[in-house]
């Protein structure tokens, strides 16, 4: 904005833990100066005012697990990471954790953090690898997972300049519990992921310090009434938060509802787990095929498990899906895309809700969660219909 102080008003503001109908937000430089009803917040004379009418203002979405979009992957390097950041505000996302599988790609993301000037703010790194149990599909060949070690973890942490916020671990791997404890000591949130472990191993990981679960239900042992598996642990253990790919393809709506009912919106973070194919048309992309909003490893049918190759749907789509579930309100769906992920990755002191003193990260949406405008740290980063803006 041309002025350091400006205002935005709407018929509804969902904070999400507070609501104003109607409401006004005063933004000064990069932060929220005031928020409330017209009776509570006075707009100073001469201040620019944006009136979004009947639309809804919510905190900007925070995606803590995303690999790519628009033909780019984070592990393609620094420029790819910056390109993804510039794309994300069109989906309502104002902050994110670039998600990597291999430690060799850490320096490129760290460089992107140092160079970033626009787009959704890079908050740090999510290391989904390398400590994952292989899916063992034929196309993967002979995959060797490194043995988790505290020494290697320190190397990764040093390479990231302390910016690793989340890191995944399959508990059945050798030395996994010791490394989970080491993650906690470094301030990294240890997450259980890509695992063949059962309920007992999962609970041992929690006892060691695991606090989170990567894309609940996906690539983990399911729940049976005599063998509760990792999923049984996720649903019943209050010590862990959980991610949810709510694109409508990775997890059935009933399973989504069960997870949210068991854990509550304060413990479930909506993620995209987006691959490079988000924003691209359906087609054959060599090793992968995108058809009808699903991308799979080429040559596999829907009956073959573990062949979904990441999601291709944006965050606003996932928020809309969850808001349609029975017993989930729009405000709760917004919380799962804003305040909950902010808490998980340790930035709730400045992001995730609309409060004075917090970063002015805002998204303007309609009733169907279509994004009309996105503000990142006080600057308009996306406006629907504007030339040169990318949508999905």
C-alpha positions as CSV (number, residue, x, y, z in Angstrom):
1,X,0.0,0.0,0.0
2,X,1.2,3.5,-0.7
3,X,0.3,4.6,2.9
4,X,1.7,3.1,6.0
5,X,-1.8,3.1,7.6
6,X,-4.9,1.8,5.9
7,X,-8.1,0.0,6.7
8,X,-10.1,-2.9,5.4
9,X,-13.7,-3.6,6.3
10,X,-16.2,-6.4,5.6
11,X,-19.5,-7.8,6.6
12,X,-17.7,-10.6,8.5
13,X,-14.3,-11.0,10.0
14,X,-13.4,-14.4,11.4
15,X,-10.3,-14.1,13.6
16,X,-10.9,-17.2,13.9
17,X,-11.4,-17.3,17.7
18,X,-13.3,-14.1,17.6
19,X,-15.9,-12.7,15.1
20,X,-17.0,-9.2,14.1
21,X,-20.1,-8.7,12.0
22,X,-19.4,-6.2,10.5
23,X,-15.8,-5.5,11.2
24,X,-12.8,-3.2,10.5
25,X,-9.1,-3.9,10.5
26,X,-6.5,-1.2,10.7
27,X,-3.2,-2.1,9.2
28,X,0.0,-0.1,9.9
29,X,3.1,-1.0,8.0
30,X,3.3,-4.9,8.3
31,X,1.1,-5.4,11.3
32,X,-2.5,-5.3,12.5
33,X,-3.0,-2.1,14.6
34,X,-6.7,-2.6,15.5
35,X,-9.6,-4.9,14.8
36,X,-13.3,-4.7,15.9
37,X,-16.7,-3.5,15.0
38,X,-17.3,0.0,13.5
39,X,-18.2,1.1,17.0
40,X,-14.9,-0.2,18.4
41,X,-12.5,0.9,15.7
42,X,-12.3,4.5,14.4
43,X,-10.8,5.0,11.0
44,X,-8.7,8.1,11.0
45,X,-9.4,10.9,8.5
46,X,-7.7,10.6,5.2
47,X,-6.8,6.9,5.6
48,X,-7.3,4.7,2.6
49,X,-10.2,2.2,3.1
50,X,-10.8,-1.0,1.2
51,X,-14.4,-2.2,1.5
52,X,-14.9,-5.8,0.5
53,X,-18.6,-5.7,1.1
54,X,-20.3,-9.0,1.9
55,X,-17.1,-11.0,1.7
56,X,-15.3,-12.6,4.6
57,X,-11.9,-11.6,6.0
58,X,-9.9,-14.4,7.6
59,X,-6.3,-14.8,8.7
60,X,-4.1,-15.8,5.8
61,X,-3.8,-19.6,5.4
62,X,-0.6,-21.3,6.6
63,X,0.5,-24.4,4.7
64,X,3.0,-26.4,6.7
65,X,3.4,-29.3,4.2
66,X,3.8,-28.4,0.5
67,X,6.3,-29.6,-2.1
68,X,5.5,-27.5,-5.1
69,X,3.1,-25.9,-7.6
70,X,2.8,-24.6,-11.2
71,X,5.5,-27.0,-12.5
72,X,8.0,-26.2,-9.7
73,X,9.2,-28.3,-6.8
74,X,11.0,-27.0,-3.8
75,X,13.8,-29.4,-4.4
76,X,14.3,-27.8,-7.9
77,X,16.2,-25.1,-6.1
78,X,16.1,-21.5,-4.9
79,X,14.3,-19.9,-7.9
80,X,11.7,-22.6,-7.9
81,X,11.0,-22.0,-4.2
82,X,10.6,-18.3,-4.8
83,X,8.3,-18.9,-7.7
84,X,6.1,-21.1,-5.6
85,X,6.0,-18.4,-2.9
86,X,4.8,-15.9,-5.4
87,X,2.0,-18.2,-6.6
88,X,0.6,-19.2,-3.2
89,X,-1.3,-16.0,-2.3
90,X,-3.7,-16.7,-5.1
91,X,-4.8,-19.6,-3.0
92,X,-5.1,-17.6,0.1
93,X,-1.8,-18.9,1.5
94,X,0.3,-16.2,3.2
95,X,3.0,-18.4,4.9
96,X,4.3,-21.9,4.3
97,X,7.0,-24.5,5.1
98,X,8.7,-25.7,1.9
99,X,8.8,-29.4,2.3
100,X,11.9,-31.5,1.4
101,X,12.7,-35.1,1.1
102,X,16.5,-35.0,0.9
103,X,18.9,-33.0,3.1
104,X,21.0,-32.1,0.1
105,X,18.3,-29.6,-0.9
106,X,18.4,-27.6,2.3
107,X,20.9,-24.9,1.3
108,X,18.7,-23.8,-1.7
109,X,15.7,-23.2,0.5
110,X,17.8,-21.4,3.1
111,X,19.0,-19.1,0.3
112,X,15.4,-18.5,-0.8
113,X,14.5,-17.4,2.7
114,X,17.4,-14.9,2.7
115,X,16.4,-13.5,-0.7
116,X,12.6,-13.5,-0.5
117,X,11.0,-10.1,-1.2
118,X,7.4,-11.1,-2.1
119,X,4.9,-13.9,-2.0
120,X,3.9,-16.1,0.8
121,X,6.4,-16.0,3.6
122,X,8.8,-18.9,4.0
123,X,8.7,-19.7,7.7
124,X,11.3,-22.4,7.7
125,X,11.6,-26.0,6.5
126,X,9.6,-29.1,6.8
127,X,11.9,-32.2,6.4
128,X,9.6,-35.0,5.4
129,X,12.7,-37.2,4.7
130,X,15.0,-38.9,4.7
131,X,13.9,-41.1,7.6
132,X,10.8,-42.8,5.9
133,X,9.9,-46.4,5.5
134,X,9.9,-47.1,1.8
135,X,6.6,-47.8,0.1
136,X,8.3,-50.6,-1.9
137,X,6.5,-50.0,-5.2
138,X,8.1,-51.5,-8.3
139,X,8.8,-48.1,-9.8
140,X,10.9,-47.1,-6.8
141,X,13.5,-49.8,-7.3
142,X,15.8,-50.7,-4.3
143,X,15.4,-47.8,-2.0
144,X,17.8,-47.6,1.0
145,X,16.7,-45.5,4.0
146,X,19.6,-44.1,6.0
147,X,19.9,-45.1,9.6
148,X,18.7,-42.1,11.7
149,X,21.6,-40.6,13.7
150,X,22.0,-37.6,16.0
151,X,25.2,-36.6,14.2
152,X,23.4,-36.4,10.8
153,X,20.5,-34.5,12.4
154,X,22.9,-31.9,13.7
155,X,24.4,-31.6,10.2
156,X,21.0,-31.0,8.7
157,X,20.1,-28.5,11.4
158,X,23.4,-26.6,10.9
159,X,22.9,-26.6,7.1
160,X,19.4,-25.1,7.6
161,X,20.8,-22.5,10.0
162,X,18.3,-23.7,12.6
163,X,15.3,-23.2,10.3
164,X,14.0,-26.8,10.4
165,X,10.6,-26.5,12.1
166,X,9.1,-30.0,11.4
167,X,10.8,-33.3,10.6
168,X,9.3,-36.7,9.9
169,X,10.4,-40.1,11.2
170,X,9.2,-43.7,10.8
171,X,9.4,-45.1,14.3
172,X,10.4,-48.6,13.3
173,X,13.8,-47.4,11.9
174,X,16.9,-48.2,13.9
175,X,17.8,-45.5,16.5
176,X,14.5,-43.6,15.7
177,X,13.5,-42.9,19.3
178,X,16.9,-41.4,20.2
179,X,16.8,-39.1,17.1
180,X,13.2,-38.1,17.9
181,X,14.4,-37.0,21.4
182,X,17.3,-35.1,19.8
183,X,14.8,-33.3,17.5
184,X,12.9,-32.1,20.6
185,X,16.2,-30.9,22.1
186,X,16.9,-28.8,19.0
187,X,13.4,-27.3,19.0
188,X,12.3,-29.3,15.9
189,X,8.7,-30.7,16.0
190,X,9.2,-34.5,15.5
191,X,6.5,-36.0,13.3
192,X,5.5,-39.7,12.7
193,X,5.3,-40.4,9.0
194,X,5.5,-43.0,6.2
195,X,5.5,-45.9,8.7
196,X,4.6,-49.5,8.9
197,X,4.7,-49.4,12.7
198,X,1.9,-50.5,14.9
199,X,0.2,-48.8,17.8
200,X,2.8,-49.8,20.4
201,X,5.7,-48.4,18.3
202,X,3.7,-45.2,17.7
203,X,3.2,-44.7,21.4
204,X,6.9,-45.3,22.1
205,X,7.6,-42.6,19.6
206,X,5.2,-40.3,21.5
207,X,7.0,-41.2,24.7
208,X,10.3,-40.3,23.1
209,X,9.0,-36.9,22.1
210,X,6.9,-37.2,18.9
211,X,4.4,-34.3,18.8
212,X,2.9,-34.5,15.3
213,X,1.7,-36.8,12.6
214,X,2.4,-36.2,8.9
215,X,-0.7,-36.5,6.6
216,X,-2.9,-38.6,8.9
217,X,-4.2,-41.9,7.4
218,X,-1.9,-41.7,4.4
219,X,1.1,-44.1,4.2
220,X,0.6,-45.5,7.8
221,X,-1.0,-48.5,9.3
222,X,-4.7,-48.2,9.6
223,X,-7.0,-48.9,12.5
224,X,-8.5,-52.4,13.1
225,X,-10.6,-53.2,16.1
226,X,-7.9,-55.7,17.3
227,X,-4.9,-53.9,15.9
228,X,-5.4,-50.2,16.3
229,X,-2.2,-49.3,14.3
230,X,-0.7,-45.9,13.9
231,X,-4.1,-44.4,13.0
232,X,-5.6,-45.7,16.2
233,X,-2.8,-43.9,18.1
234,X,-3.3,-40.7,16.1
235,X,-7.1,-40.6,16.9
236,X,-6.7,-41.3,20.6
237,X,-3.4,-39.6,21.6
238,X,-4.0,-36.0,22.8
239,X,-0.2,-35.4,22.8
240,X,0.0,-35.2,19.0
241,X,-1.4,-32.9,16.4
242,X,-2.2,-34.2,12.9
243,X,-2.1,-33.0,9.3
244,X,-5.0,-33.7,7.0
245,X,-4.9,-33.6,3.2
246,X,-8.5,-32.5,2.7
247,X,-8.6,-32.6,-1.1
248,X,-11.4,-35.2,-1.2
249,X,-9.1,-37.8,-2.8
250,X,-6.5,-38.7,-0.2
251,X,-8.9,-39.2,2.7
252,X,-12.6,-40.1,2.6
253,X,-15.0,-37.4,4.0
254,X,-16.1,-39.8,6.8
255,X,-12.5,-40.4,7.8
256,X,-11.8,-36.7,7.8
257,X,-14.8,-36.2,10.0
258,X,-13.6,-38.9,12.4
259,X,-10.2,-37.3,12.7
260,X,-11.6,-33.9,13.5
261,X,-14.2,-35.2,15.9
262,X,-11.5,-37.1,17.8
263,X,-8.9,-34.4,17.9
264,X,-10.8,-31.1,17.5
265,X,-10.0,-28.2,15.2
266,X,-7.2,-27.1,17.6
267,X,-5.2,-30.2,16.8
268,X,-5.8,-30.8,13.1
269,X,-3.9,-28.8,10.5
270,X,-5.1,-28.7,6.9
271,X,-2.3,-29.1,4.4
272,X,-2.1,-29.4,0.7
273,X,0.9,-31.8,0.3
274,X,0.9,-30.1,-3.1
275,X,3.1,-31.5,-5.8
276,X,4.5,-29.6,-8.8
277,X,1.2,-30.3,-10.7
278,X,-1.0,-28.0,-8.7
279,X,-2.1,-25.3,-11.1
280,X,-1.2,-27.3,-14.2
281,X,-3.8,-28.8,-16.6
282,X,-4.6,-32.5,-16.8
283,X,-2.2,-34.5,-18.9
284,X,0.7,-36.9,-19.3
285,X,3.8,-35.5,-17.5
286,X,6.2,-38.4,-18.2
287,X,6.5,-40.3,-15.0
288,X,3.2,-39.0,-13.7
289,X,-0.3,-38.5,-15.1
290,X,-2.8,-35.9,-13.9
291,X,-6.5,-36.8,-14.5
292,X,-9.6,-35.4,-12.8
293,X,-7.7,-33.6,-10.0
294,X,-5.6,-36.7,-9.2
295,X,-1.9,-37.2,-10.0
296,X,-0.6,-40.8,-10.0
297,X,2.6,-42.6,-10.8
298,X,2.3,-43.5,-14.5
299,X,1.1,-47.1,-15.1
300,X,-0.9,-47.5,-11.9
301,X,-4.6,-47.8,-11.5
302,X,-6.7,-46.5,-8.6
303,X,-6.9,-50.1,-7.1
304,X,-3.1,-50.0,-6.4
305,X,-2.4,-48.3,-3.0
306,X,0.4,-45.8,-2.4
307,X,0.4,-44.5,-5.9
308,X,-1.1,-41.0,-5.3
309,X,1.8,-38.7,-6.0
310,X,1.0,-35.8,-3.8
311,X,-2.1,-33.6,-4.0
312,X,-2.8,-31.0,-6.7
313,X,-5.5,-29.0,-4.9
314,X,-4.9,-25.6,-3.2
315,X,-5.6,-24.7,0.4
316,X,-8.8,-22.8,-0.2
317,X,-10.3,-25.9,-1.9
318,X,-9.4,-28.0,1.2
319,X,-10.9,-25.4,3.6
320,X,-14.1,-25.5,1.5
321,X,-14.2,-29.3,1.6
322,X,-13.8,-29.4,5.4
323,X,-16.4,-26.7,5.9
324,X,-18.9,-29.0,4.2
325,X,-18.4,-31.8,6.7
326,X,-21.2,-32.5,9.2
327,X,-20.5,-30.7,12.5
328,X,-17.7,-28.6,11.1
329,X,-18.3,-24.9,10.8
330,X,-16.6,-22.5,8.4
331,X,-14.9,-20.9,11.4
332,X,-13.5,-24.2,12.5
333,X,-12.3,-25.0,9.0
334,X,-10.5,-21.6,8.9
335,X,-8.9,-22.3,12.3
336,X,-7.5,-25.6,10.9
337,X,-5.8,-23.6,8.1
338,X,-4.6,-20.7,10.2
339,X,-4.2,-20.7,14.0
340,X,-3.6,-24.5,14.3
341,X,-0.7,-24.7,11.8
342,X,0.7,-21.5,13.3
343,X,0.8,-23.1,16.7
344,X,2.3,-26.4,15.4
345,X,5.2,-24.7,13.7
346,X,5.8,-22.2,16.5
347,X,4.7,-18.9,14.9
348,X,1.4,-18.3,16.7
349,X,2.9,-15.3,18.4
350,X,2.8,-13.4,15.2
351,X,0.6,-15.3,12.7
352,X,-2.5,-17.4,12.5
353,X,-5.1,-15.0,13.9
354,X,-6.3,-11.4,13.4
355,X,-5.1,-9.6,16.5
356,X,-3.4,-6.3,17.2
357,X,0.4,-6.6,17.0
358,X,0.3,-9.7,14.7
359,X,1.5,-9.7,11.1
360,X,-1.1,-8.3,8.7
361,X,-1.7,-11.6,6.8
362,X,-5.2,-11.6,5.6
363,X,-7.4,-13.4,3.0
364,X,-10.7,-12.2,1.6
365,X,-13.0,-15.0,0.6
366,X,-16.6,-15.5,-0.5
367,X,-19.1,-18.1,0.8
368,X,-17.5,-20.8,-1.4
369,X,-14.0,-19.9,-0.2
370,X,-13.0,-18.5,-3.5
371,X,-10.1,-16.1,-2.9
372,X,-10.8,-12.5,-3.7
373,X,-7.8,-10.8,-2.2
374,X,-4.7,-11.8,-0.2
375,X,-2.6,-9.5,2.0
376,X,0.9,-10.6,3.1
377,X,2.4,-8.6,5.9
378,X,0.5,-5.5,5.0
379,X,0.9,-5.6,1.2
380,X,-1.7,-6.8,-1.3
381,X,-0.1,-9.9,-2.8
382,X,-3.1,-11.0,-4.9
383,X,-6.4,-9.6,-6.1
384,X,-8.9,-11.7,-8.2
385,X,-9.0,-10.5,-11.7
386,X,-5.9,-8.5,-11.6
387,X,-3.6,-8.8,-14.6
388,X,-0.5,-10.9,-14.1
389,X,-2.0,-12.8,-11.1
390,X,-2.0,-16.6,-11.1
391,X,-4.8,-18.6,-9.8
392,X,-5.6,-22.3,-9.6
